[in-house]
Amino acid sequence: MTQIPMIDWFTVVVVLALFGFVGGVLTFAWVMMKVIHD
């Protein structure tokens, strides 16, 4: 059983945070487009 370095966990957290941020921005932009077109 190999020990997982902390940097790997840090990278995973950063990637997940980036994906969440991008998803939130895309969702916000989609909602704004729907509001503007309506």
PDB file of N, CA, C and O in Angstrom:
ATOM      1  N   MET A   1       0.855  -1.197   0.000  1.00  0.00           N
ATOM      2  CA  MET A   1       0.000   0.000   0.000  1.00  0.00           C
ATOM      3  C   MET A   1       0.891   1.247   0.000  1.00  0.00           C
ATOM      4  O   MET A   1       1.590   1.526   0.974  1.00  0.00           O
ATOM      5  N   THR A   2       0.852   1.984  -1.101  1.00  0.00           N
ATOM      6  CA  THR A   2       1.717   3.159  -1.216  1.00  0.00           C
ATOM      7  C   THR A   2       1.059   4.380  -0.584  1.00  0.00           C
ATOM      8  O   THR A   2      -0.160   4.542  -0.615  1.00  0.00           O
ATOM      9  N   GLN A   3       1.898   5.227  -0.016  1.00  0.00           N
ATOM     10  CA  GLN A   3       1.404   6.456   0.609  1.00  0.00           C
ATOM     11  C   GLN A   3       1.128   7.516  -0.462  1.00  0.00           C
ATOM     12  O   GLN A   3       1.961   7.744  -1.339  1.00  0.00           O
ATOM     13  N   ILE A   4      -0.030   8.156  -0.392  1.00  0.00           N
ATOM     14  CA  ILE A   4      -0.380   9.187  -1.372  1.00  0.00           C
ATOM     15  C   ILE A   4       0.149  10.544  -0.898  1.00  0.00           C
ATOM     16  O   ILE A   4      -0.203  10.998   0.191  1.00  0.00           O
ATOM     17  N   PRO A   5       0.992  11.194  -1.708  1.00  0.00           N
ATOM     18  CA  PRO A   5       1.525  12.507  -1.327  1.00  0.00           C
ATOM     19  C   PRO A   5       0.405  13.539  -1.176  1.00  0.00           C
ATOM     20  O   PRO A   5      -0.624  13.447  -1.845  1.00  0.00           O
ATOM     21  N   MET A   6       0.611  14.519  -0.293  1.00  0.00           N
ATOM     22  CA  MET A   6      -0.395  15.558  -0.061  1.00  0.00           C
ATOM     23  C   MET A   6      -0.599  16.429  -1.298  1.00  0.00           C
ATOM     24  O   MET A   6      -1.687  16.963  -1.511  1.00  0.00           O
ATOM     25  N   ILE A   7       0.455  16.575  -2.119  1.00  0.00           N
ATOM     26  CA  ILE A   7       0.351  17.410  -3.322  1.00  0.00           C
ATOM     27  C   ILE A   7      -0.715  16.851  -4.258  1.00  0.00           C
ATOM     28  O   ILE A   7      -1.393  17.609  -4.951  1.00  0.00           O
ATOM     29  N   ASP A   8      -0.866  15.530  -4.281  1.00  0.00           N
ATOM     30  CA  ASP A   8      -1.892  14.932  -5.133  1.00  0.00           C
ATOM     31  C   ASP A   8      -3.285  15.343  -4.657  1.00  0.00           C
ATOM     32  O   ASP A   8      -4.149  15.687  -5.464  1.00  0.00           O
ATOM     33  N   TRP A   9      -3.495  15.303  -3.334  1.00  0.00           N
ATOM     34  CA  TRP A   9      -4.793  15.729  -2.792  1.00  0.00           C
ATOM     35  C   TRP A   9      -5.036  17.197  -3.090  1.00  0.00           C
ATOM     36  O   TRP A   9      -6.150  17.594  -3.432  1.00  0.00           O
ATOM     37  N   PHE A  10      -3.975  18.013  -2.958  1.00  0.00           N
ATOM     38  CA  PHE A  10      -4.095  19.447  -3.238  1.00  0.00           C
ATOM     39  C   PHE A  10      -4.487  19.669  -4.698  1.00  0.00           C
ATOM     40  O   PHE A  10      -5.342  20.501  -5.002  1.00  0.00           O
ATOM     41  N   THR A  11      -3.842  18.903  -5.609  1.00  0.00           N
ATOM     42  CA  THR A  11      -4.150  19.021  -7.034  1.00  0.00           C
ATOM     43  C   THR A  11      -5.595  18.633  -7.304  1.00  0.00           C
ATOM     44  O   THR A  11      -6.292  19.300  -8.070  1.00  0.00           O
ATOM     45  N   VAL A  12      -6.044  17.549  -6.672  1.00  0.00           N
ATOM     46  CA  VAL A  12      -7.428  17.098  -6.863  1.00  0.00           C
ATOM     47  C   VAL A  12      -8.410  18.176  -6.398  1.00  0.00           C
ATOM     48  O   VAL A  12      -9.396  18.460  -7.078  1.00  0.00           O
ATOM     49  N   VAL A  13      -8.135  18.767  -5.246  1.00  0.00           N
ATOM     50  CA  VAL A  13      -9.019  19.820  -4.716  1.00  0.00           C
ATOM     51  C   VAL A  13      -9.055  21.023  -5.658  1.00  0.00           C
ATOM     52  O   VAL A  13     -10.121  21.579  -5.920  1.00  0.00           O
ATOM     53  N   VAL A  14      -7.888  21.420  -6.164  1.00  0.00           N
ATOM     54  CA  VAL A  14      -7.815  22.569  -7.072  1.00  0.00           C
ATOM     55  C   VAL A  14      -8.588  22.286  -8.351  1.00  0.00           C
ATOM     56  O   VAL A  14      -9.344  23.137  -8.819  1.00  0.00           O
ATOM     57  N   VAL A  15      -8.405  21.095  -8.924  1.00  0.00           N
ATOM     58  CA  VAL A  15      -9.098  20.730 -10.164  1.00  0.00           C
ATOM     59  C   VAL A  15     -10.608  20.726  -9.945  1.00  0.00           C
ATOM     60  O   VAL A  15     -11.361  21.248 -10.767  1.00  0.00           O
ATOM     61  N   LEU A  16     -11.049  20.132  -8.828  1.00  0.00           N
ATOM     62  CA  LEU A  16     -12.487  20.101  -8.535  1.00  0.00           C
ATOM     63  C   LEU A  16     -13.028  21.517  -8.353  1.00  0.00           C
ATOM     64  O   LEU A  16     -14.126  21.825  -8.816  1.00  0.00           O
ATOM     65  N   ALA A  17     -12.269  22.371  -7.688  1.00  0.00           N
ATOM     66  CA  ALA A  17     -12.704  23.755  -7.483  1.00  0.00           C
ATOM     67  C   ALA A  17     -12.810  24.484  -8.821  1.00  0.00           C
ATOM     68  O   ALA A  17     -13.756  25.240  -9.045  1.00  0.00           O
ATOM     69  N   LEU A  18     -11.842  24.258  -9.709  1.00  0.00           N
ATOM     70  CA  LEU A  18     -11.875  24.892 -11.028  1.00  0.00           C
ATOM     71  C   LEU A  18     -13.082  24.418 -11.823  1.00  0.00           C
ATOM     72  O   LEU A  18     -13.775  25.223 -12.446  1.00  0.00           O
ATOM     73  N   PHE A  19     -13.341  23.093 -11.803  1.00  0.00           N
ATOM     74  CA  PHE A  19     -14.496  22.557 -12.523  1.00  0.00           C
ATOM     75  C   PHE A  19     -15.788  23.149 -11.969  1.00  0.00           C
ATOM     76  O   PHE A  19     -16.685  23.510 -12.731  1.00  0.00           O
ATOM     77  N   GLY A  20     -15.884  23.248 -10.640  1.00  0.00           N
ATOM     78  CA  GLY A  20     -17.076  23.817 -10.011  1.00  0.00           C
ATOM     79  C   GLY A  20     -17.246  25.279 -10.396  1.00  0.00           C
ATOM     80  O   GLY A  20     -18.361  25.727 -10.664  1.00  0.00           O
ATOM     81  N   PHE A  21     -16.138  26.028 -10.425  1.00  0.00           N
ATOM     82  CA  PHE A  21     -16.187  27.448 -10.780  1.00  0.00           C
ATOM     83  C   PHE A  21     -16.628  27.623 -12.230  1.00  0.00           C
ATOM     84  O   PHE A  21     -17.492  28.447 -12.528  1.00  0.00           O
ATOM     85  N   VAL A  22     -16.023  26.835 -13.137  1.00  0.00           N
ATOM     86  CA  VAL A  22     -16.369  26.913 -14.560  1.00  0.00           C
ATOM     87  C   VAL A  22     -17.834  26.537 -14.762  1.00  0.00           C
ATOM     88  O   VAL A  22     -18.555  27.193 -15.514  1.00  0.00           O
ATOM     89  N   GLY A  23     -18.268  25.471 -14.081  1.00  0.00           N
ATOM     90  CA  GLY A  23     -19.666  25.040 -14.198  1.00  0.00           C
ATOM     91  C   GLY A  23     -20.612  26.126 -13.718  1.00  0.00           C
ATOM     92  O   GLY A  23     -21.650  26.368 -14.334  1.00  0.00           O
ATOM     93  N   GLY A  24     -20.255  26.784 -12.612  1.00  0.00           N
ATOM     94  CA  GLY A  24     -21.094  27.856 -12.088  1.00  0.00           C
ATOM     95  C   GLY A  24     -21.165  29.030 -13.058  1.00  0.00           C
ATOM     96  O   GLY A  24     -22.234  29.605 -13.261  1.00  0.00           O
ATOM     97  N   VAL A  25     -20.030  29.388 -13.656  1.00  0.00           N
ATOM     98  CA  VAL A  25     -19.996  30.500 -14.612  1.00  0.00           C
ATOM     99  C   VAL A  25     -20.830  30.161 -15.844  1.00  0.00           C
ATOM    100  O   VAL A  25     -21.603  30.994 -16.316  1.00  0.00           O
ATOM    101  N   LEU A  26     -20.679  28.941 -16.368  1.00  0.00           N
ATOM    102  CA  LEU A  26     -21.450  28.534 -17.540  1.00  0.00           C
ATOM    103  C   LEU A  26     -22.937  28.534 -17.235  1.00  0.00           C
ATOM    104  O   LEU A  26     -23.736  28.995 -18.050  1.00  0.00           O
ATOM    105  N   THR A  27     -23.321  28.018 -16.064  1.00  0.00           N
ATOM    106  CA  THR A  27     -24.733  28.004 -15.674  1.00  0.00           C
ATOM    107  C   THR A  27     -25.261  29.430 -15.548  1.00  0.00           C
ATOM    108  O   THR A  27     -26.365  29.726 -16.004  1.00  0.00           O
ATOM    109  N   PHE A  28     -24.479  30.314 -14.933  1.00  0.00           N
ATOM    110  CA  PHE A  28     -24.884  31.711 -14.776  1.00  0.00           C
ATOM    111  C   PHE A  28     -25.052  32.371 -16.146  1.00  0.00           C
ATOM    112  O   PHE A  28     -26.026  33.088 -16.374  1.00  0.00           O
ATOM    113  N   ALA A  29     -24.103  32.131 -17.060  1.00  0.00           N
ATOM    114  CA  ALA A  29     -24.177  32.709 -18.402  1.00  0.00           C
ATOM    115  C   ALA A  29     -25.399  32.182 -19.146  1.00  0.00           C
ATOM    116  O   ALA A  29     -26.069  32.943 -19.844  1.00  0.00           O
ATOM    117  N   TRP A  30     -25.704  30.876 -19.006  1.00  0.00           N
ATOM    118  CA  TRP A  30     -26.860  30.276 -19.672  1.00  0.00           C
ATOM    119  C   TRP A  30     -28.148  30.900 -19.156  1.00  0.00           C
ATOM    120  O   TRP A  30     -29.045  31.221 -19.936  1.00  0.00           O
ATOM    121  N   VAL A  31     -28.240  31.074 -17.828  1.00  0.00           N
ATOM    122  CA  VAL A  31     -29.435  31.689 -17.230  1.00  0.00           C
ATOM    123  C   VAL A  31     -29.588  33.129 -17.715  1.00  0.00           C
ATOM    124  O   VAL A  31     -30.697  33.555 -18.039  1.00  0.00           O
ATOM    125  N   MET A  32     -28.500  33.875 -17.767  1.00  0.00           N
ATOM    126  CA  MET A  32     -28.560  35.266 -18.226  1.00  0.00           C
ATOM    127  C   MET A  32     -29.018  35.333 -19.677  1.00  0.00           C
ATOM    128  O   MET A  32     -29.807  36.207 -20.037  1.00  0.00           O
ATOM    129  N   MET A  33     -28.529  34.416 -20.515  1.00  0.00           N
ATOM    130  CA  MET A  33     -28.950  34.391 -21.920  1.00  0.00           C
ATOM    131  C   MET A  33     -30.443  34.105 -22.017  1.00  0.00           C
ATOM    132  O   MET A  33     -31.149  34.732 -22.807  1.00  0.00           O
ATOM    133  N   LYS A  34     -30.926  33.153 -21.210  1.00  0.00           N
ATOM    134  CA  LYS A  34     -32.354  32.826 -21.211  1.00  0.00           C
ATOM    135  C   LYS A  34     -33.173  34.047 -20.802  1.00  0.00           C
ATOM    136  O   LYS A  34     -34.208  34.331 -21.407  1.00  0.00           O
ATOM    137  N   VAL A  35     -32.717  34.770 -19.781  1.00  0.00           N
ATOM    138  CA  VAL A  35     -33.442  35.954 -19.296  1.00  0.00           C
ATOM    139  C   VAL A  35     -33.444  37.051 -20.360  1.00  0.00           C
ATOM    140  O   VAL A  35     -34.471  37.688 -20.596  1.00  0.00           O
ATOM    141  N   ILE A  36     -32.292  37.272 -21.004  1.00  0.00           N
ATOM    142  CA  ILE A  36     -32.182  38.328 -22.016  1.00  0.00           C
ATOM    143  C   ILE A  36     -33.055  37.991 -23.230  1.00  0.00           C
ATOM    144  O   ILE A  36     -33.729  38.872 -23.763  1.00  0.00           O
ATOM    145  N   HIS A  37     -33.051  36.744 -23.667  1.00  0.00           N
ATOM    146  CA  HIS A  37     -33.829  36.355 -24.848  1.00  0.00           C
ATOM    147  C   HIS A  37     -35.318  36.368 -24.552  1.00  0.00           C
ATOM    148  O   HIS A  37     -36.123  36.593 -25.455  1.00  0.00           O
ATOM    149  N   ASP A  38     -35.699  36.132 -23.302  1.00  0.00           N
ATOM    150  CA  ASP A  38     -37.126  36.184 -22.939  1.00  0.00           C
ATOM    151  C   ASP A  38     -37.495  37.634 -22.613  1.00  0.00           C
ATOM    152  O   ASP A  38     -38.645  37.918 -22.281  1.00  0.00           O
TER     153      ASP A  38
END
